[in-house]
């Protein structure tokens, strides 16, 4: 019976992450536009990624969008470590951690889910890119 409970718990958690996102307490539209621009400039996301996809990722509302990340797993992990420390961003639903949301919403260059990012080290020489993106969220946050 215990194994059935664990199996059911895992199914429920996977179902929750299927429509998960981040909740940004700030001007989602303004932040999404600038983050999209920076991600395209630094070649972190596919060119066909829309501002609407970025907005949906941080809307705090259920979504099934995915974003193809081209910047490497270490950079994505570092970015979300920095964003996770920001008090203006949380996960939706709040029972998930940021790594579960990332694995549900981001695809790698091959189109596969990006799992186990928590284990990746921070990339060297990419601090300015992450700093630029985090700054956008801080500037557009509701105080």
Secondary structure, 3 states (H helix, E strand, C coil): CHHHHHHHHHHHHHHHHHCCEEEECECHHHHHHHHHHHHHHCCCECCCCCHHHHHHHCECCCCCCCEEECCCHHHHHHHHHHHHCCCCEEEECCCCCHHHHHHHHEECCCCCECCCHHHCCCCCCCHHHHHHHHHHHHHCECC
